[in-house]
Amino acid sequence: MTSKKMRVNPLFMRNNFETMGKWGLPLIKKQEISFDDIMLVACSDTRANDKEENKSKGVHFFVDDYRFQGIYDNPERTLTRYSQYSFLLSPDFSTYTDMDLWRQLESVAKNRWVGAYWQSKGLTVIPTISWGFSQSYEFCFDGVEKGSTVAVGMIGCKQSKLNFMRGYNEMLRRIEPEKIICFGDPFVEM
């Protein structure tokens, strides 16, 4: 394909959604979900025609990135599978503190783009928020409407409680989430 043809390919440009912040990250808009009985299923445990009792659950992506990379590379392919569930957490692409900052930015951008894409297809999406060290605060809270319900994962953060809590408190300040879905055991301070 020529570069001219690629510029009209929405999956190449990926600039078809409302954006926010210095880096122009796609915006995941605030959505409501029922908090009566939240249950989550891992994306790696979903099936094309899942059991009826699983369809009332939300889907989380707190698993290794390779298990869900395809939803960014080819988002249409898994749309039918994920649309059968009650809601989706946006994919938790890794933002490890030992990753270069540009890779963390890329992970957050992919998270927001997939979330915005799913919302454009009529799915209910709760943004997953992750961060590295304080340098990542410049972008990791962008692309999420203030007052949204958000999700955070506790996997791997036990080794650096101080760093996690700094990011968590910054998230509270910047996003002012209405509610927080915590995957794993929260720290008492949360």
Salt bridges, closest charged atoms under 4 A:
GLU18 OE1 - LYS29 NZ 3.41
GLU52 OE1 - LYS55 NZ 3.78
GLU106 OE1 - ARG103 NH1 2.23
GLU138 OE2 - LYS22 NZ 2.48
GLU170 OE2 - ARG173 NH2 2.62
GLU170 OE2 - ARG174 NE 2.61
GLU176 OE2 - LYS146 NZ 3.47
GLU178 OE1 - LYS30 NZ 3.37
GLU189 OE2 - LYS161 NZ 2.80
